[in-house]
């Protein structure tokens, strides 16, 4: 039986930012896939888009 391990708050925040960027048709940043980027890089781009 597998034990459920909740995602960390950082991973949850990162996932939410990726979802929001994809909703705005942003799939790559500087030629890199969103999931390859750090939370810092994602937040920087996300705040610039708003």
CORFEN-V75243 format. One record per backbone hydrogen bond with DSSP energy under -1.0 kcal/mol. CO is the residue of the C=O (numbers start at 1). NH is the residue of the N-H. If there is no record, write none. Layout:
# CORFEN-V75243
{{CO/NH} {CO/NH}}
This chain:
# CORFEN-V75243
{{8/12} {9/13} {10/14} {11/15} {12/16} {13/17} {14/18} {15/19} {16/20} {17/21} {18/22} {19/23} {21/26} {22/25} {27/34} {29/32} {32/29} {33/36} {34/37} {38/42} {39/43} {40/44} {41/45} {42/46} {43/47} {44/48} {45/49} {46/50}}
